[in-house]
Structures are given as C-alpha cells and as structure tokens.
Amino acid sequence: MPIFYGFLDGDLFGPKTLDAYLEGRLAAATKAVEDTADTHLLADPEEVAGQLISRYEIEPLRVDYSSAEATQPSEGMDGEDRLSVIVPFTGDAELLRRDAHHRSIKGTIRAQVVEDTDESRIVYWVTGRPLTAIRVRNQMDETHQMLRSAIEWTNRLVADWNATLVTTLTDAARLRAARLARLQDLAANLPIPIRASRDHAVPIPVQPREMPARDLVAPVSRPNGRPEQWMLEEDIYEDVLEKLELFAAAVGRLPVTMAGLGEVDYRNIALVVLNSNFHLSGARGEVFNGLGKSDVAVPWRGRNAFIGEFKKWDGPKVVTDGVSQLFTYLTWHDTKAALVLFIKERNASELIEKADKAIRDHPLFEVTLPSPEPDTRRNYKLLSPTDDQRRVHLALLPVVITKSIPNADPDLLQNLQ
C-alpha cells in the first residue's frame, strides 16, 4: 500500500537561522570540555577532544535524488491532482530547517522532513490541473535544483564550522589540561597540607561515602545529528537512592528530633544530605534542588535527570496522587524517579503494604522489580503517559518515624519492644 503524507512541515531552510544553531552547538561542545572529569582530561586531553569532536561534529546533508519515489496520485483540492515525492537523505536534519542565507535560491520549498532510524527523507508535493508525467518531471527538476543549491551552500558553511570545532575543542582541552596540571603542581608544593574534602561535609546524621568524581549522566547517541538525550547512569541512580535510604534510617533513629518537622523540612534535610555527599565534577547545574512544594530534582542542561517526591502517609490516595504528581514533573527524557513516604502511624508494615498496593493499582503500573530489602525500598517499572515505548523506574522509600509515648512506664516500653 502506498504511503500518503497528508501534511507538510512548512518551508525548508527557515525560519530559524543556521548561525544560531551553529553558535549554540559550538557553545555546548566547549562547555562539554569544562564538564569533563579532571582525571579524564589530565590523562589524555587529545583523546577527550577527539571524543567530543566526534560527538558534536555535524554530518553534512546528502540527498539521493536517484532513489526518489512517488505515492499514488490522488485528487486534491479544487480539482487539482497531486502526489508526494519521497527523496531519501542522510545528515543532520536540523540543517534542512535552518536559514543559511541562500542568496542563489529563488522561491521556497514546501516539504516535510521525516526522520527514522533506518531512513530519513524529504517529502514534497507535486500538483497540477491536470497532472501529467511531464509536469511531474518539470516540478521535480525545479525542486531538486533548488535543493542542490541550498544544500551546497549549507554544507560549505558546515564544513567551515566542523573545522572550527576541531580547533576550538583541541585548544580548549589542552588549555584546561594545562591549567589542571598547574593546579596539581601548586597543590603538591604548598607549604601547608591540603584539607581533605570530606572535612567540608556538613555534619548530618548520615554516614557520608566519598563519591567518585565523574560525569553525572551518559550521552545516548542519536542518528542523523538529532539532539542528544541525557539520562542518569544506573550506578549514580543507585547511589542517590542509597543516600536517601541512609537519610530515612537516620530520620527513623531520631523520632523526638524529627517529630515536629513537616514534609518541606524533611526535603530540605535531604537536600543537605545529597549536596554534601555528591561532588559532581564541578559542573554548573549538577546540584540537587527543590522544585515546587516538596520534590527533589537533579537538573542537567535544562532537563531533569532524577525526580523525587516527598509525601506523608495519609492513606493510599496520597501514594496514588504522589505517583501521578511525579509524572507531572517528568518530561519525555526522564526515566528515574523516587517516592519518599513518611509514616508516623503505628503498624508501619501494614501501611507499607498498602502503599505498595496503591502503586501496583496505579493506571501506569507495569511490573514490580526485585527489591532485596522491601522494608526499606521497593522497585517498580511504570509506563510513560506520553510514549508507549518509554518506561520509568520508580523506587518507593518508606521512612518510618516511631511515635514517642509520653509519660510511659518503662515496663510498658519494654513490653512494646
């Protein structure tokens, strides 16, 4: 069955400028040098530069006009005949949407840019009243000539930019490596000892563990120059949850201190725990922030790599609403989340089971994942509400706060243990 493309993106090569795209990509590449872990850069700045060049260089456009195909001709508006011409291409599709000031082009190209992992293509309409084979050929020749001129101009600018990228990133990596080496030499020759980084940690009721200095997130390669996705590495996600579990244990051991605190207070203490224990390569933005009323997020380059929500138990509905609220924060890119549930009532084990059931009854629930210590953490996989192909990992972290019994007889307390 022929494929019919019933809508078009608009004019190719506009309205946004190619200059803005190139400038933004070069800025992001340069920042990536600054975000690279010190140890990696010191070990081999040339390799770091090479990896970043491969990541950020722009693939020029190449159109395979000889493989063009047409859809079945059909009736258009007002008695017009029309068909779609499908032309495969490779390269960064964003270049087709950017104005590169093509002075040699007269007219506009109305087309749709279709990106797939196996094949990307340009789709445009050919129309006529009536439509004949000669008119199809003439319109194709005219459109293809306009494409050739525009792409030739664009690729010339891209080639110059790629050369600039190589020079810029190589110089930036060498300069930063030299700066780091100089600082290392300075540290080695100071007349006084350097204070250990762990001494800078804020005193908190959680045993701190040194976090290795490395990038917070890992790039996921995308074909045809599509924007990179960033997601929290699995081991970092586990480290974050471990810190939250330690935080929960500390809270549980201090019932008198914690009894008068509210959700926001617990969240703020958790922020202190997380920020004082994670040293994230010094990159700006890699900090734990409070968003809204009670959630915790790790932002990265305008996206959230991790989202956590704090709730106080007040029935299963709190858990259901908490999960739904988490999904209002999650974007298409977000895949890691946690629900921290504070339980002050007695019979905590029963309430944890009710919370577990509330999550499994949630409309987005898919499957329960292994939970080695179900009293302190339970793991789930949920469907994305916006994409059937995406899944979100959710951890439930119960925080049990034992209620104190005022004026209780010691023998009674002994019997309750």
N, C-alpha and C positions, 0 to 999 in steps of 0.2 A: 504494500500500500504506500503510495507516495506521501511524503510529509508536507503538510501545508503550514507555512509560517504566517500566522494571521495578524502579526503586529510588528512594528519596526521600532528600533531604539530611538531613531532620530537621525540628525546629520552626523556623518563621520567627521573626525578631526575637529571637534569642538563640542561645547563652547569653552570648556576649561583649557588653559594653556599648557603646552608641553613644558615650558620653562618652569612653571610652578611644580610640576611633577618631578622634574629632574632635580630641582633645588631641594625639594623635600626628601627625595631618596638619598641624595648625597649627604644631607644633614643626618639622616637616620644611620647611614653607613659610618659616618665619622663618629657619631655617638656610640655605635657598637664597639669601636676601638676603646673608648673610655670605659665601657661597661665590661670589657673582657677582664677575667680574673687576673690579678697581678702575676701569679705563678705561671700562667699560660703565656702571658706576654713576655715575661723575662726569659722563659725557656727558649722561645723561638719567635721573635716578632715577625720574621718573614713568613712563617707558616700561618700565623694569625692573620696577617694581611692577606695572604693568598686565600684563606678560607672565607674571609669577609668579602673579598673581591668576587669570588665565585657565587656568594650568596646574593650580592646586591647588583652585580652587573646586569645590564638589560639586554635581553635577547632581541635582535632586530627582527623586523617583520619580513616574512617571505610568503608570498601568495602563489599557490599552484593553480594558475589560470587554466592549464591544460586539463585539470581534473574537475572542472566546473560541471555541475549537474542542474537540471531543472525539475520543478514539480509539475504535476499535471496541470495544463492550462485550465482556467476556470473563469466563470462570469464575475466581472467586477461591478462597480457602481456605474449607473447611467449607461448601461450597455457596453462598458469597457471590458475587453478581455485582459487577463493578466496571468502571470506565472511568476514563481520565485526562482531566482538563480542562486545556487549554493556554491560558494568558492572556498575550498579549504585553505587555511593559513597556519603558520607557526610564528612564534614570537610573543612578545608582551602585548596582550590585547589592549592594555591601557593606552598604548600608542595610537590606536585607532580612534580613541575618544578624545584626543588632545589636539588643540590647535597649535601647529608648528609654524604658522605664518607662511603657508604655502603660496607664494606670490604667483606661481605658474598655473594655479588651478582656477578655472572659471566655472562657476556653478557649485552645486552641493551634491553630496552623495547620501541619499536616504537609504539606510541599511540597518540591519540587526547584527550585532556581534554575539555569536553563540560560542560559549566556552565549554568544552568537555575534556575529560582526561584523555580520551582516545583521539579526538579530533576537534579542532576549533575551526569555525567557518564564518564567513561573511555571507549574509543573505540579503538580497535586494530584489525589488520588484521590477518586472518589465511589463508595460501596459500598452494597449493600442486599441483603436476603434476602427476597423478590426485589427487584431494582432496577427501578423504574418511572420514567416520564418525570416524574411529579410529585415523586418523591423526588430525582431528579437536580436539578430546578429548585430545590427547597427547600434542598438542601445547597449548591448554587451560590450562592443568595441569602445564606445564612448565612455562607459563606466570604468572599464578596465584601464583605459588610458589615463583617466583621472586618478585612479588608484595608484598606478605605477608612478605618476609624477609626485603624488603626495607622499607615498611610501619612500621613494628615493630621497626626497628632501628630509623626511623624518629620520631615516636610517643614517643619513650623513651626520645629523645632529647627535644621534645616539652613539655613533662611533666616536665622535669627539668626546662625548660625555664619558663613555667607558674608559677612554684613555686618561681622562682627568681623574676618574675613580681610582685607577691603578696608582697613579702618582700620589693622590691625596691620602689614600689608606696606607700605602707603603711608608710615606713620610710620617703620618700620624702614629703608626705602630712603632717606628724607630724612635721617634721623639719621646713617646711615652715610656718605652722600654728604657731609654737612656735616663729619663727622669726618675723612674723607679729604681734603677741601679744606683743612681747618685744618692737617693734617699736611703737605700740599703747601706751604702758605704758610710753615709753620715751616721746612721744608727750604730754601725759597728765600731765607730771611732769616737762616740760620745764619751766624755769623761765620767759620766754617771750611768747607772743601769737604767734600762727601759722598763717601765712598769708593765706587768703582764696585762693583757686585755681583759682577762677575767676579773681583775680588780675594779674594772669600770662598771661591772654589772650592778644594777640597782638591787639592794637587799630585798628579797622576796621569799615567801615560803615554798619555793620550788627549787630542787637541786638543779643548777644550771649545767648544761653539757655543751662543750665547745662545738660550734657549727663550722664545718669546713667552708672556706671561702671559695665559692663557685657561683656560677650563674644560677639565678633562681629558676629560670624557665629554659626550655629547649625549643629550638625552631623546628617547625614541621614544613618540609619543602613542599612547594606548590608548583604545578606545571604552568608553563606559559607566562611566567612573571607575575602570577597572582600574588596579592599581599600575603605575607607570612602569617600563620597562626601561631599563637603562643599559649602553652598550657603548662600547668605546674607539673614538674617532674614527680614521678611516683614516690621516689625516696624523700623528696622535700615535703610532699604532701603528708607522708607518714611522720616525718619529723615535726611538722606543725601539729598534727593530731596528738603525737606523743607529749608535746609541751602542754596541750590543752588537757590531756589526761592527768598529767602531773599537777596542773593547776587545780583540776577537780579534786584530786586526792588531798591537796593542801587545804582547800576550802573545807572539805569534809572533816579534817582534823582540827579545825578552828571554829567550832559551832558558835561559841559565845561571841567571838570577834565578827563573824560573818552574819549573825542572825539579823542584825538591823539593817543590812545592806539590801539594795534593790538591784534590778536587772542591769541598770546602767552602771552601778558601782562595780558589779561583777565584771562587766565588759571592760571597764577601764583598768581593773586589776589585770585582766587577761592581756590587755594591750601592753601593759608594762612587762609582763612575763615574756611575751613574744618579741617585743622590740629589744629587750635587754639580752636575749639569748640568741638572736639571729643576726649575724653580721653578713650582709648580702652584697659583698664585693664593692660596697661604696657607691653603687649606682643610685642616682636620684629616683625617687618614686618607689623604691623597693622597701617600703615600710608598711607596717600594719596600721590601718586607720579605722576609725569608727565611722560608719555611714548610717544616716538615718537615726533611728532611736536606739537600736540595740545590736546591729550586725557588725561583724569584723570582716575586713576585706584586705587582700593583698593586690594593690593596683600595679599594673605593668603596662607602660606605653599606651595608656588610655583604655586598657581592658582590665578585667578582674581575673587574676589567676587563681584566687581562692576566696570563697564567701562563707562566713559563719554567722549563725543566728542564735541569739541567747533568749531563752524562754523560761518562765517559771510555771511549774506544773499547776494546772487548774482544770484538769480534765482532759480527755482525749482530743477535744476540739482544739486545744492550744497547740498540740502537736500537728494536727492536720493543717491548721492555719499557718503554723510556723513553716512547714514544708512548702505550702503554697506561697508564702511570703518570700521564701528563699528564691523561688522561681521568678518572682517579680524583679529580683536583682540580677539574676543570671542572664547573660546575653548568649548568643549562639555559640560564642567561643568558650564559654565557661563550662568546665566538666567536673570540678571538685567543690564539694560543699560539706558543711557540718552543722548539725543542730545540737546545741548545748542546752540541756534541760535541767533546771534546778528543782530538786524535790525536797521539800521541808516536812512533808507529812510522814506519818509512820507507815509501816508496811511498804517500804520503798520497792522491794522486789516485785510486789504485785503491780505497782504503778509503772515500773519499767516494762513489764509485760504488756500493760495496756498501751503504753506509748509505742511499743514495737508493733502491736496490732493496728494502731492508728496509722502508722506508716505503711504497713502492708495493705491496709484498706484504701490507701490514697489512690486516686484515679491514675496517677502517673507511675505507680509502683510496678516494677517488672520482676525483680528477683532479689532474694536475700543472699548476701555474700557471706563467706566464712567469718566468724567472729570468735577468735581464740579466748577472749575474756568478755563474755556477753554482759557481765555485771558492770563493766566499765566502758564498753564500746560495742556497738552493733553496726554492721555494714550492709548497705543496700545499693542496688542499681535501679535508677529511675529513668523513665523515658523523658526526652526533651519535649516540652509542649509545643515547640515550633518546628521540629525536624524529626521525622521518624527514624532517621539514620543516626541520630546522636543519642548518647547515653550520659547520665550524670551520676557520679559516685557520691553517695551521701553517707555520712557517719553520724550515728546518734551517740552522744556522750552524756550519760546521766551524771549529775552532780548531786550527791545525797548529803544534805545538811541535817545532822541529828538535832532534834529539838531538845533543849535543856529542860529539866523538870525542877522548877523552883521549890526550895524547902523540902526536897525529897529525902526520905530516910535512907541512910547508907545501905541498910539491909535490903531495902526495896530496889535500889540501884543495882545491888549485887545480883538480885534475883532476875532483873531485867537483862543482864548481860548474857 
